[in-house]
Amino acid sequence: QVQLVESGGGLVQPGGSLRLACVASGFNFDEYGLGWYRQAPGKQREFVASITTHDRSTYADSLKGRFTISRDNSKNTVYLEMNSLQPEDTAVYYCNRGRNRYGAYYIQGDYWGQGTQVIVSS
């Protein structure tokens, strides 16, 4: 079955960096787009970034320039590099498998990981 396992979260000081990873299994990784989302306490889950099978990336407007999504098909892994982190970036970060195979654009799918907690605090 489809599995997505996130890792790399933790406690970081403001201005610091983290790299999250999401290892996928149970499907042909290179056939699907992937997305990252986050959910802060008391808030709805929000889109962070996505990447298609053709490495086309899209970002939430507020995060452009600080976050970078990438994928390594040989490792079935999608990454989220986060720089200049601020307290408002504190959230649980989730990985999502896109809905459509070989899609020119990423569309949120039904499969989610369990999330990894990121806390930005001094």
N, C-alpha and C positions, 0 to 999 in steps of 0.2 A: 504494500500500500504506500501511498504518497506520504513521505515524512520530510519535514523541514526542521532543522535543529539549529537555533541561533546560539552564538557565544560571543564573548568579547566585551560584554558590558562590565560595568564596575563604577567605582567612585573616582571622580577626576576633578581637579581644581578648575575654576574658571580660566579660560584661555588655553586649556589643555586639549589633548587629542585622544581619540580612541578609534580603533578599527573593529567593526563588527563583522562576523562571518555567519553565513547560513549555509549549512551543508544539506544537500537534498538527496533523496533516494526514492526509489519506487516508480520512477518515470525517466524518460529520456530527457535529461537535463537540457541538452542543447536545442531542444525543440520548443522550449517555452520561455516567455519573458518572465522576469522576476521583479518583485517590488518590495520596498521597505516602507513600513508605516510605524507610527508611534502613538502612544496613548499616555497622556499625562494624568495625574490624579484628578478626578472630577471632571475630566474633559473627554470628548469623543475621540475615537481613533482618527488620525489624520495621515494623509499621504505624505511621504518624505521623498522618495525617488523610485524610479523604475528603469529597467534596462531590457531591451528587446533581444531577440536572437541575433540580430544584426548589430548589436552593441549601440543602438540608439538609446541615449539616456534622457530622462526627463526628471526635473526637480520641482519641488514646491518653490514658489517664487521667493519665499522668505529665507530659503536655505541655499539658494544658488551662491556659489563661490566658497562656501564653507564645507559642504558635503560632496563626496564623490562616490558614485556607485560604479562597481566593476564586477566582472564575472570571469571565472576560470572554468571553462567547460571540462578540462582534463581532471579537475578536482571536484566537479559537481558543486561548486561553491560560488555564492554571490557575496560581495563585500560591500560595506559601507564605511568609508573613511570620513571621520568627523573631526574637523579642526575648529579652533577658536570657540570651544564649547562654552556655553553660558548656562546659568541656572535654569533658564526657560527651556533648555534642551532636555531637562530631566524628564524621563518617561520610560515606559517599557517599549522596546523596539521589536517589531514583528516583521517576519519575512512572509511573503505571499507568492504563490505560484500563479502566473497569469492564466487566464481562461482559455486562450486560443493558441493552438499550435502554429508556429511559424508566423505569427501575426506581425504585421508591419508596425503595429502599435500595441503597447501593453494595455491589457484590460484586467482589472482585478478579478482574481479567481476565488475559488472556494476553499483552497487549502492554505492553512496558516501554521506557522511554528508556534512554540509555546512562549516565545518572547525572551528577551534579555534586558535586564534592568540597567539603565544608565542614570547615575546621579551626579550632577554637577554642583559641587559645593566646596566652599573653603573651610 
